[in-house]
């Protein structure tokens, strides 16, 4: 049976795994430190498995921005990331050269989308969005059965959204745009605005209606632009169980009856959903990237 390697490369944590599918995955997790130290730990994990049974390929879902153009001299690189110590790091090339295997490479959110498409909440669909709301906000997905790529890759967390400064005087924390979607609605914005981590805010705290408002503004834009068959929402902020019903309610309000589909009018609880794979979307998506690469 083929054996695949997978890396979910996050800005604060790396997850590495080997397996042939979700049932036999062996994983290790460790903090993201310097590129040299972190990539060495990843290779230290893969090499004993690779010696026992050669890996057919390794899939990497990485934080970004990243270079996804196979014809580019920096294909496989993390590029101008805000995580400065990782800027211009050749993550794909290091893994490919050290293990001498094909590499599948994409954003962490596109990888998570692929995982949900293969084994989770987006099975059977060909056009959908995966959005993660946590330390940052990122989005990926498929259109017509293909992962979203283009000039670069989706940066859904950095779209501008309306900001009523009378209602919410918080300036936003994004170092590039201030009050973009991520700057207003990611986990650090919740803490910066209210002085406490999201997990410490009570379900009836006014933070959640404001958070749902910002999420709904963005989702209404994505719905009108891409017409996804489903929206899957992951990340630590979405683990607050009282948030998703507020999002359902406010998405309907933002669309204001314009999108007349059963998904919006009657079945929104099955249209905007949490990941079925929970915290495993990214690493299983990286495994699926490896399968594609081979």
PAZAPA-4460 file (N, C-alpha, C; in steps of 0.05 Angstrom, whole numbers, plus 32768, in hexadecimal, padded with zeros to 4 digits):
% residues 294
    n_x    n_y    n_z   ca_x   ca_y   ca_z    c_x    c_y    c_z   seq   type   mol
   8011   7FE8   8000   8000   8000   8000   8012   8019   8000     1      X     A
   800B   802D   7FEF   801C   8046   7FEF   801C   8053   800A     2      X     A
   8032   8060   8010   8036   806F   8029   803B   808C   8022     3      X     A
   802C   809E   802E   802E   80BB   8028   8038   80CA   8040     4      X     A
   8046   80DF   803B   804D   80F1   8051   803D   810B   804F     5      X     A
   8039   8118   8065   8029   8130   8066   8034   8144   807A     6      X     A
   8033   815E   8073   803C   8173   8085   8026   8189   8085     7      X     A
   801C   818F   809C   800C   81A7   80A0   801E   81BC   80AD     8      X     A
   8027   81CF   809D   803B   81E2   80A6   802D   81FC   80AF     9      X     A
   8029   81FF   80C9   801C   8216   80D4   8030   822A   80DF    10      X     A
   8028   8242   80E2   8039   8257   80EC   8042   8252   8109    11      X     A
   8032   8243   8118   8039   823E   8134   803E   8220   813A    12      X     A
   8035   820F   8127   8037   81F2   812C   803A   81E3   8112    13      X     A
   804B   81CF   8112   804E   81BC   80FC   8041   81A2   8104    14      X     A
   8032   8195   80F1   8028   817A   80F4   8034   816A   80DD    15      X     A
   8041   8154   80E3   804C   8142   80CF   803F   8126   80D3    16      X     A
   803A   8118   80BD   802C   80FF   80BE   8035   80ED   80A7    17      X     A
   8032   80D3   80AB   8035   80BF   8096   801D   80AC   8098    18      X     A
   8015   80A1   8081   7FFF   808E   8081   7FF5   808A   8065    19      X     A
   7FE2   8078   8062   7FD5   8073   8049   7FB9   807F   8047    20      X     A
   7FB0   808A   805D   7F95   8096   805E   7F8F   809E   807B    21      X     A
   7F76   80A8   8080   7F70   80B1   809A   7F72   809D   80B1    22      X     A
   7F6E   8083   80AA   7F6C   806E   80BE   7F87   8067   80CB    23      X     A
   7F9D   806A   80BC   7FB7   8060   80C7   7FCC   8076   80CA    24      X     A
   7FC2   808F   80CC   7FD5   80A6   80CD   7FE5   80A6   80E7    25      X     A
   7FFF   80A9   80E4   8011   80AD   80FB   801B   80C9   80FB    26      X     A
   8017   80D8   8111   801C   80F5   8111   802F   80FD   8126    27      X     A
   803C   8114   8122   804C   8121   8136   8047   813F   8133    28      X     A
   8047   814E   814A   8042   816B   814A   8058   8178   815A    29      X     A
   8061   818F   8150   8075   819E   815E   8073   81BC   8156    30      X     A
   807E   81CD   8167   807D   81EA   8163   808D   81F2   814A    31      X     A
   8082   8206   813C   8091   8212   8126   80A5   8226   8131    32      X     A
   80BF   821F   812E   80D4   8231   8138   80E3   823D   811F    33      X     A
   80FD   823A   811E   810B   8244   8106   8107   8230   80EF    34      X     A
   8109   823A   80D6   8106   8227   80BF   8119   820F   80C1    35      X     A
   8132   8214   80C7   8146   81FE   80C7   813E   81E9   80DC    36      X     A
   8138   81F2   80F4   8132   81DF   810A   8117   81D1   8104    37      X     A
   8103   81DF   80FB   80E9   81D3   80F6   80E9   81BF   80E0    38      X     A
   80F6   81C6   80CA   80F7   81B3   80B3   8108   819B   80BA    39      X     A
   811D   819F   80CB   812D   8188   80D3   811C   8175   80E4    40      X     A
   810B   8180   80F6   80FA   816E   8106   80E6   815F   80F4    41      X     A
   80DD   816C   80DF   80CB   815E   80CC   80DA   8147   80BF    42      X     A
   80F2   814C   80B6   8102   8137   80A8   8109   8121   80BC    43      X     A
   810F   8128   80D4   8115   8113   80E9   80FD   8101   80ED    44      X     A
   80E5   810B   80EA   80CD   80FB   80EC   80CA   80E8   80D3    45      X     A
   80CE   80F4   80BB   80C8   80E4   80A3   80DE   80CF   809D    46      X     A
   80F7   80D4   80A3   810C   80C3   809A   810A   80A6   80A4    47      X     A
   8103   80A0   80BD   8100   8084   80C5   80EA   8076   80B7    48      X     A
   80D3   8084   80B2   80BD   8078   80A3   80C6   8073   8086    49      X     A
   80D4   8086   807B   80DD   8084   805F   80F1   806E   805B    50      X     A
   8101   8068   8070   8114   8052   806F   8106   8037   8070    51      X     A
   80F1   8035   8080   80E2   801C   8082   80D2   8016   8069    52      X     A
   80C4   802A   805F   80B4   8028   8047   80B5   8044   8039    53      X     A
   80C1   8045   8021   80C4   805F   8014   80A9   806E   8011    54      X     A
   80A9   8087   8017   8091   8097   8013   808E   809C   7FF5    55      X     A
   8075   809B   7FEB   806F   80A0   7FCF   8070   80BD   7FC8    56      X     A
   8069   80CE   7FDC   8069   80EB   7FD8   8064   80F8   7FF3    57      X     A
   8069   8112   7FF5   8063   8121   800D   8052   8139   8005    58      X     A
   803C   813D   8012   802B   8155   800E   802F   8169   8024    59      X     A
   8030   8183   801C   8035   8199   802E   801F   81AD   802B    60      X     A
   8011   81B3   8041   7FFE   81C9   8042   800B   81DE   8054    61      X     A
   8011   81F5   8049   8022   8208   8058   8014   8223   805C    62      X     A
   801B   8230   8072   8014   824C   8075   8023   825C   8060    63      X     A
   801A   8274   805B   8025   8283   8045   8028   82A0   804A    64      X     A
   8029   82AF   8034   8027   82A7   8018   803D   8294   800E    65      X     A
   8036   8284   7FFA   8048   8270   7FEF   8048   8272   7FD1    66      X     A
   805D   8266   7FC4   805F   8266   7FA7   8056   824A   7F9D    67      X     A
   803F   824B   7F8E   8033   8232   7F84   8038   822D   7F67    68      X     A
   8047   823E   7F5A   804C   823C   7F3D   8063   8228   7F38    69      X     A
   805D   8210   7F2D   8072   81FD   7F28   8088   8207   7F15    70      X     A
   8083   821B   7F05   8097   8225   7EF3   80A9   823B   7F00    71      X     A
   80A2   8243   7F18   80B0   8258   7F26   80CA   824D   7F33    72      X     A
   80DF   825D   7F33   80F8   8254   7F42   80F4   8252   7F60    73      X     A
   80DE   825F   7F6A   80D9   825D   7F87   80C0   824C   7F8D    74      X     A
   80B9   823A   7F7B   80A3   8228   7F80   80AA   8218   7F9A    75      X     A
   8096   8216   7FAB   809A   8207   7FC4   80A4   8219   7FDB    76      X     A
   80A7   8233   7FD6   80B1   8245   7FEA   809A   8252   7FF9    77      X     A
   809E   8257   8013   808E   826B   8021   809B   8286   8019    78      X     A
   808B   8299   8012   8096   82B2   8007   8095   82C9   801B    79      X     A
   8085   82DD   8017   8086   82F5   8028   8073   82F3   8040    80      X     A
   8077   82DE   804F   8066   82D9   8066   806B   82EE   807C    81      X     A
   8056   82F5   808C   805A   8306   80A3   806C   82F9   80B8    82      X     A
   806E   82DE   80B7   8080   82D0   80CA   809D   82D3   80BF    83      X     A
   80AA   82E9   80C6   80C2   82F2   80B8   80D8   82DD   80B6    84      X     A
   80DC   82CD   80CB   80F2   82BA   80CA   80EE   82A4   80B5    85      X     A
   80D5   82A1   80AB   80CF   828D   8097   80CC   8299   807B    86      X     A
   80CF   82B3   8078   80CD   82BF   805E   80E2   82B3   804B    87      X     A
   80D9   82AB   8032   80EA   82A1   801D   80F8   8287   8025    88      X     A
   80E9   8276   8033   80F2   825B   803B   80E9   8246   8027    89      X     A
   80FC   8236   801D   80F6   8221   8009   80ED   8207   8018    90      X     A
   80D5   8207   8021   80CB   81F0   8031   80C7   81D8   801F    91      X     A
   80BC   81DC   8007   80B7   81C5   7FF5   80D1   81B9   7FEB    92      X     A
   80E4   81C9   7FE3   80FD   81BF   7FD9   810D   81B0   7FED    93      X     A
   810D   81B9   8006   811C   81AB   801B   8111   818F   801F    94      X     A
   80F7   818C   8021   80EB   8172   8025   80EF   8160   800D    95      X     A
   80EB   816B   7FF5   80EE   815B   7FDC   810B   8151   7FDA    96      X     A
   811E   8162   7FDE   813A   815B   7FDA   8143   8146   7FEF    97      X     A
   813B   814B   8008   8144   8139   801E   8139   811D   801C    98      X     A
   8120   811B   8013   8113   8101   8011   8112   80F5   7FF5    99      X     A
   8118   8106   7FE1   8118   80FD   7FC5   80FD   80F2   7FBD   100      X     A
   80E8   8101   7FC3   80CC   80F9   7FBC   80BE   8110   7FAF   101      X     A
   80A8   810B   7FA0   8098   8121   7F96   808A   8130   7FAD   102      X     A
   8085   814A   7FA8   8079   815B   7FBC   805F   8167   7FB2   103      X     A
   804A   8165   7FC2   8032   8174   7FBD   8032   818C   7FCF   104      X     A
   802C   81A4   7FC4   8030   81BD   7FD4   8019   81CF   7FCF   105      X     A
   800D   81D9   7FE5   7FF7   81EC   7FE3   7FF4   81FB   7FFD   106      X     A
   7FE2   820D   7FFE   7FDD   821C   8017   7FD1   8209   802C   107      X     A
   7FD3   8210   8045   7FC8   8200   805B   7FA9   81FF   8058   108      X     A
   7F9D   8215   804F   7F80   8215   804D   7F76   8206   8035   109      X     A
   7F85   8207   801F   7F7D   81F6   8008   7F81   81D9   800F   110      X     A
   7F96   81D3   801E   7F99   81B7   8027   7F82   81AE   8038   111      X     A
   7F7A   81BF   804B   7F63   81B8   805C   7F4A   81B5   804B   112      X     A
   7F46   81C6   8037   7F2F   81C3   8025   7F30   81A8   8017   113      X     A
   7F48   81A0   800E   7F4B   8186   8000   7F45   816F   8013   114      X     A
   7F4E   8171   802C   7F47   815C   803F   7F2A   8159   8044   115      X     A
   7F1C   8170   8047   7EFF   816F   804B   7EF0   8165   8031   116      X     A
   7EFC   816A   801A   7EF0   8161   8001   7EF3   8142   7FFF   117      X     A
   7F0A   8138   8007   7F10   811C   8004   7F02   810B   8019   118      X     A
   7F01   8115   8032   7EF7   8104   8048   7EE3   8112   805A   119      X     A
   7EDC   812B   8056   7ECD   8139   806A   7EB4   8147   8060   120      X     A
   7EB0   8160   8068   7E97   816E   8064   7E91   8177   8047   121      X     A
   7EA5   8175   8035   7EA2   817E   801A   7EA2   8166   8006   122      X     A
   7E9E   814E   8010   7E9D   8137   7FFE   7E87   813A   7FEA   123      X     A
   7E8D   8133   7FD1   7E78   8134   7FBC   7E74   814F   7FB0   124      X     A
   7E81   8164   7FB9   7E7E   817F   7FAF   7E95   8186   7F9D   125      X     A
   7E91   8199   7F8A   7EA7   81A2   7F79   7EAD   81BF   7F7C   126      X     A
   7E9C   81CE   7F8A   7EA0   81EB   7F8E   7E99   81F2   7FAB   127      X     A
   7EAC   81F8   7FBB   7EA8   81FD   7FD8   7EBF   820E   7FE2   128      X     A
   7EBB   8219   7FFA   7ECF   8229   8008   7ED5   821C   8023   129      X     A
   7EEF   821C   802A   7EF7   8215   8045   7F04   822F   8051   130      X     A
   7EF9   8237   8068   7F03   8250   8075   7F0C   8249   8091   131      X     A
   7F24   8252   8099   7F2D   824D   80B4   7F2E   8268   80C3   132      X     A
   7F23   8268   80DB   7F23   8281   80EB   7F31   827A   8105   133      X     A
   7F49   8283   8108   7F59   827E   8120   7F6C   8294   8125   134      X     A
   7F86   828D   8128   7F9A   82A2   812C   7F9B   82B5   8114   135      X     A
   7F94   82AB   80FD   7F90   82BB   80E5   7F76   82B1   80D8   136      X     A
   7F70   82BC   80C0   7F5A   82B2   80B0   7F64   82AB   8095   137      X     A
   7F5F   8293   808C   7F67   828B   8071   7F50   827C   8064   138      X     A
   7F51   827C   804A   7F3C   826E   803B   7F47   825F   8023   139      X     A
   7F3B   8249   801C   7F42   823A   8005   7F29   822C   7FFB   140      X     A
   7F2D   821A   7FE8   7F15   820C   7FDF   7F19   8202   7FC3   141      X     A
   7F03   81FA   7FB7   7F02   81F0   7F9C   7EED   81FF   7F8B   142      X     A
   7EF3   8201   7F72   7EE0   820A   7F5E   7EE1   81F7   7F47   143      X     A
   7ECB   81EB   7F40   7ECA   81D7   7F2A   7EDC   81C0   7F2F   144      X     A
   7EE0   81B8   7F48   7EF0   81A0   7F4E   7F0E   81A5   7F4F   145      X     A
   7F17   81BE   7F4D   7F33   81C4   7F4E   7F38   81D8   7F65   146      X     A
   7F4E   81D3   7F74   7F55   81E5   7F89   7F5A   8201   7F7E   147      X     A
   7F52   8215   7F8E   7F54   8231   7F85   7F71   823A   7F83   148      X     A
   7F79   8241   7F6A   7F93   824D   7F65   7F8F   8262   7F50   149      X     A
   7FA2   8273   7F4C   7FA1   8287   7F37   7FBB   8296   7F36   150      X     A
   7FBA   82B0   7F37   7FD2   82C0   7F38   7FE4   82B7   7F4F   151      X     A
   7FD7   82B1   7F66   7FE5   82A8   7F7D   7FD4   8292   7F8A   152      X     A
   7FC7   8297   7F9F   7FB4   8285   7FAC   7FA1   8296   7FBB   153      X     A
   7F8A   828B   7FC3   7F77   829C   7FD2   7F82   82A8   7FEB   154      X     A
   7F7C   82C1   7FF0   7F82   82CE   800A   7F68   82DA   8015   155      X     A
   7F56   82C8   801B   7F3B   82D0   8023   7F3A   82DF   803D   156      X     A
   7F4E   82DC   804E   7F4F   82EA   8067   7F56   8307   8064   157      X     A
   7F5E   8310   804D   7F68   832B   804A   7F55   833C   8038   158      X     A
   7F3D   8333   8034   7F2A   8343   8026   7F20   835B   8038   159      X     A
   7F1A   8372   802C   7F0F   8387   803C   7EF1   8382   8041   160      X     A
   7EE8   8388   8059   7ECC   8385   8060   7EC3   839F   806E   161      X     A
   7EA9   83A5   806D   7EA0   83BE   807A   7EA7   83BF   8098   162      X     A
   7EB0   83D6   80A1   7EB8   83D9   80BD   7EAB   83F2   80C7   163      X     A
   7E96   83EF   80D7   7E88   8404   80E4   7E98   840C   80FD   164      X     A
   7EA7   8422   80FC   7EB9   8429   8112   7EAA   8434   812A   165      X     A
   7E91   843D   8126   7E81   8445   813D   7E79   842C   814D   166      X     A
   7E71   8417   8140   7E6A   83FF   814E   7E83   83F0   8158   167      X     A
   7E98   83F1   8149   7EB1   83E2   8150   7EC9   83F4   814A   168      X     A
   7ED3   8403   815E   7EE9   8414   815A   7F04   8406   8158   169      X     A
   7F05   83EC   815C   7F1E   83DD   815A   7F2A   83E0   813F   170      X     A
   7F44   83E6   813E   7F52   83ED   8125   7F59   83D5   8113   171      X     A
   7F5A   83BD   811F   7F62   83A6   8110   7F80   83A1   8115   172      X     A
   7F88   8388   8112   7FA4   8381   8119   7FB5   8378   8101   173      X     A
   7FA9   8377   80E9   7FB9   836D   80D2   7FCF   8381   80CC   174      X     A
   7FE9   8378   80CA   7FFF   838B   80C6   7FFF   8397   80AA   175      X     A
   7FF0   838A   8097   7FEF   8394   807C   7FD6   83A6   8077   176      X     A
   7FBF   839E   8082   7FA6   83AC   807B   7F97   83B7   8093   177      X     A
   7FA0   83B2   80AB   7F91   83BC   80C2   7F77   83AD   80C5   178      X     A
   7F61   83B9   80BB   7F47   83AD   80C0   7F3B   839E   80A9   179      X     A
   7F4C   838D   809C   7F41   8379   8089   7F32   8364   8098   180      X     A
   7F28   8350   808A   7F18   833A   8097   7F28   832E   80AE   181      X     A
   7F41   8325   80A8   7F51   8319   80BD   7F57   832D   80D4   182      X     A
   7F5C   8346   80CC   7F62   835A   80E0   7F4C   8360   80F4   183      X     A
   7F33   835A   80EB   7F1C   8360   80FC   7F10   8347   810A   184      X     A
   7F15   832F   80FE   7F06   8317   8107   7F16   82FF   810F   185      X     A
   7F30   8300   810C   7F41   82E9   8115   7F43   82EA   8133   186      X     A
   7F4E   82D4   813F   7F51   82D2   815B   7F5F   82E9   8169   187      X     A
   7F76   82F3   815E   7F83   830A   816A   7F72   8323   816B   188      X     A
   7F5F   8326   8157   7F4E   833D   8157   7F3A   833C   816F   189      X     A
   7F30   8324   8174   7F1E   8320   818B   7F2C   8327   81A5   190      X     A
   7F45   831E   81A8   7F53   8324   81C0   7F5B   8341   81C1   191      X     A
   7F63   834D   81AB   7F6B   8368   81AB   7F54   837B   81B1   192      X     A
   7F3D   8374   81A7   7F25   8385   81AB   7F1A   8383   81C7   193      X     A
   7F19   836A   81D2   7F0B   8365   81EB   7F1E   8360   8203   194      X     A
   7F37   835C   81FD   7F4B   8359   8213   7F4D   833D   821E   195      X     A
   7F3F   832A   8211   7F40   830E   821A   7F40   82FB   8201   196      X     A
   7F4D   82E4   8204   7F4B   82D0   81EE   7F2E   82C8   81E8   197      X     A
   7F29   82C1   81CF   7F0D   82BA   81C8   7F02   82A4   81DA   198      X     A
   7F12   8291   81E1   7F08   827A   81F1   7EFE   8283   820D   199      X     A
   7F07   829B   8216   7EFF   82A5   8230   7EE5   82B6   8230   200      X     A
   7EDB   82BC   8218   7EC4   82CD   8215   7EAA   82BD   8218   201      X     A
   7E98   82C5   8229   7E7F   82B6   822E   7E6E   82B6   8214   202      X     A
   7E5D   82A1   8211   7E4C   829F   81F9   7E3A   82B8   81F5   203      X     A
   7E33   82C6   820B   7E21   82DD   8207   7E31   82F7   8206   204      X     A
   7E4B   82F6   8203   7E5C   830E   8201   7E56   831B   81E6   205      X     A
   7E55   8336   81E5   7E50   8344   81CB   7E65   833E   81B6   206      X     A
   7E7B   8333   81BD   7E90   832C   81AA   7E85   831A   8194   207      X     A
   7E74   8308   819B   7E6C   82F3   8188   7E59   82FD   8173   208      X     A
   7E47   8310   8179   7E36   831C   8165   7E46   832C   8151   209      X     A
   7E5B   833A   815B   7E6C   8349   8149   7E7D   8337   8138   210      X     A
   7E87   8321   8144   7E97   830E   8135   7E86   8301   811F   211      X     A
   7E6D   82F9   8126   7E5C   82ED   8112   7E55   8301   80FB   212      X     A
   7E53   831A   8103   7E4E   832F   80EF   7E65   8331   80DA   213      X     A
   7E7D   8331   80E4   7E94   8332   80D1   7E97   8319   80C1   214      X     A
   7E92   8302   80CD   7E93   82E9   80BE   7E7D   82E8   80A9   215      X     A
   7E66   82F2   80AF   7E4F   82F2   809C   7E55   8305   8085   216      X     A
   7E61   831C   808B   7E67   832F   8075   7E79   8321   8060   217      X     A
   7E8E   8313   806A   7EA1   8306   8058   7E93   82EF   804A   218      X     A
   7E84   82DE   8058   7E77   82C7   804B   7E63   82D0   8036   219      X     A
   7E54   82E5   803B   7E41   82EF   8027   7E50   82F7   800E   220      X     A
   7E67   8303   8011   7E78   830A   7FF9   7E81   82F1   7FEA   221      X     A
   7E8B   82DD   7FF9   7E94   82C4   7FEC   7E7D   82B6   7FDF   222      X     A
   7E66   82B6   7FEB   7E4E   82A8   7FE0   7E47   82B5   7FC5   223      X     A
   7E46   82D0   7FC5   7E3F   82DE   7FAC   7E54   82DC   7F97   224      X     A
   7E6D   82D9   7F9F   7E83   82D8   7F8B   7E88   82BC   7F80   225      X     A
   7E89   82A8   7F91   7E91   828D   7F89   7E7A   8279   7F88   226      X     A
   7E63   8280   7F94   7E4C   826F   7F95   7E53   8252   7F9E   227      X     A
   7E60   8250   7FB5   7E69   8235   7FBE   7E51   8224   7FC6   228      X     A
   7E54   820A   7FC1   7E3F   81F7   7FC9   7E3E   81F2   7FE7   229      X     A
   7E54   81F9   7FF5   7E55   81F7   8012   7E6D   8208   801C   230      X     A
   7E6A   8211   8035   7E80   821F   8042   7E87   8210   805B   231      X     A
   7EA1   8208   805D   7EAA   81FA   8075   7EBC   820D   8085   232      X     A
   7EB6   820F   809F   7EC3   8223   80AF   7ED2   8216   80C6   233      X     A
   7EED   8217   80C5   7EFD   820B   80DA   7F0C   8221   80EA   234      X     A
   7F1F   8218   80FA   7F2F   822A   810A   7F25   822D   8127   235      X     A
   7F37   8236   8138   7F31   8237   8155   7F1A   8248   815C   236      X     A
   7F16   825F   814F   7F00   8271   8156   7EE5   8263   8151   237      X     A
   7EE3   8253   813C   7ECA   8245   8135   7EC3   822F   8148   238      X     A
   7ED5   8228   815A   7ECF   8213   816E   7EBC   821D   8184   239      X     A
   7EB7   8237   8184   7EA3   8241   8197   7E87   823A   818C   240      X     A
   7E7A   8227   8199   7E62   821B   818D   7E4B   822E   8189   241      X     A
   7E4B   8245   8197   7E35   8258   8194   7E39   826A   817C   242      X     A
   7E50   8269   816F   7E56   827C   815A   7E49   8275   813F   243      X     A
   7E4A   825C   8138   7E40   8254   811D   7E22   825B   8119   244      X     A
   7E10   8256   812D   7DF4   825F   8129   7DF1   827D   8124   245      X     A
   7E02   828D   8132   7E01   82AA   812D   7E0A   82B0   8110   246      X     A
   7E1E   82A2   8106   7E27   82A6   80EB   7E10   829F   80D7   247      X     A
   7E03   8288   80DC   7DEC   8281   80CA   7DD8   8297   80C9   248      X     A
   7DD1   82A1   80E0   7DBC   82B7   80E1   7DC5   82D0   80D2   249      X     A
   7DDE   82D8   80D7   7DE7   82F1   80CB   7DEE   82EE   80AD   250      X     A
   7DF6   82D7   80A4   7DF9   82D3   8087   7DDF   82D8   8079   251      X     A
   7DCA   82CC   8083   7DAF   82D1   8077   7DA8   82EF   8077   252      X     A
   7DAE   82FD   808D   7DA9   8319   808E   7DB9   8329   8079   253      X     A
   7DD2   8322   8076   7DE3   8330   8063   7DDA   832B   8047   254      X     A
   7DD2   8313   8040   7DC9   830D   8025   7DAD   8319   8020   255      X     A
   7D9D   831C   8035   7D84   832B   8033   7D71   8321   801E   256      X     A
   7D70   8306   801B   7D5D   82FA   8008   7D66   82FA   7FEB   257      X     A
   7D7E   8304   7FE6   7D87   8306   7FCA   7D8E   82EB   7FBE   258      X     A
   7D9B   82DA   7FCE   7DA2   82BF   7FC4   7D8C   82AC   7FCC   259      X     A
   7D7B   82A5   7FB9   7D63   8295   7FBF   7D68   8277   7FB9   260      X     A
   7D78   826B   7FCB   7D7D   824E   7FC8   7D75   8240   7FE2   261      X     A
   7D70   8227   7FDF   7D68   8217   7FF7   7D7F   8217   800B   262      X     A
   7D98   8217   8001   7DAF   8217   8014   7DAE   822E   8027   263      X     A
   7DA7   8246   801D   7DA6   825E   802D   7D8C   8260   803C   264      X     A
   7D76   825C   802F   7D5C   8261   803B   7D52   824C   804E   265      X     A
   7D5A   8232   8048   7D4F   821C   8057   7D63   820A   8065   266      X     A
   7D7C   8209   805B   7D8F   81F5   8064   7DAA   8201   806B   267      X     A
   7DAA   821A   8076   7DC3   8227   807B   7DD4   8219   808F   268      X     A
   7DC7   8209   80A2   7DD6   81FA   80B5   7DE6   81E4   80A8   269      X     A
   7DDE   81DB   8090   7DEE   81C7   8081   7DFE   81D4   806B   270      X     A
   7DFC   81EE   8068   7E0B   81FC   8054   7E25   8209   805F   271      X     A
   7E23   8215   8076   7E3B   8220   8083   7E40   820E   809B   272      X     A
   7E55   81FF   809A   7E59   81E9   80AD   7E75   81E9   80B8   273      X     A
   7E79   81D9   80CE   7E94   81D5   80D9   7EA1   81BD   80CA   274      X     A
   7EBB   81BB   80CB   7EC9   81A5   80BE   7EC1   818A   80CA   275      X     A
   7EBC   8177   80BA   7EB7   815C   80C4   7ED1   814F   80CF   276      X     A
   7EE8   8157   80C3   7F01   814B   80CC   7F0D   815A   80E4   277      X     A
   7EFF   816F   80ED   7F07   817E   8104   7F24   8188   8101   278      X     A
   7F36   8182   8114   7F51   818C   8112   7F63   817D   80FE   279      X     A
   7F58   8168   80F1   7F68   8158   80DF   7F66   8160   80C2   280      X     A
   7F55   8175   80BC   7F51   817D   80A0   7F6C   8183   8092   281      X     A
   7F7D   8192   809F   7F96   819A   8092   7FA9   8184   808D   282      X     A
   7FAE   8173   80A1   7FC1   815D   809D   7FB7   8148   808A   283      X     A
   7F9D   8143   808A   7F92   8130   8077   7F92   813C   805B   284      X     A
   7F8E   8156   8059   7F90   8163   803F   7FAC   8162   8034   285      X     A
   7FC0   8165   8046   7FDC   8162   803D   7FE1   8146   8033   286      X     A
   7FD5   8132   8040   7FD8   8116   8037   7FCC   8114   801A   287      X     A
   7FB5   8120   8016   7FA8   8120   7FFB   7FBA   812E   7FE7   288      X     A
   7FC8   8144   7FEF   7FDA   8151   7FDD   7FF1   813E   7FD4   289      X     A
   7FFA   812E   7FE8   800F   811A   7FE1   8005   8106   7FCD   290      X     A
   7FEC   80FD   7FD1   7FE1   80E9   7FBE   7FDF   80F5   7FA2   291      X     A
   7FD7   810F   7FA0   7FD5   811C   7F86   7FF1   811F   7F7A   292      X     A
   8005   8125   7F8A   8020   812A   7F80   802C   8110   7F74   293      X     A
   8025   80FA   7F80   8030   80E0   7F76   8022   80D7   7F5D   294      X     A
***
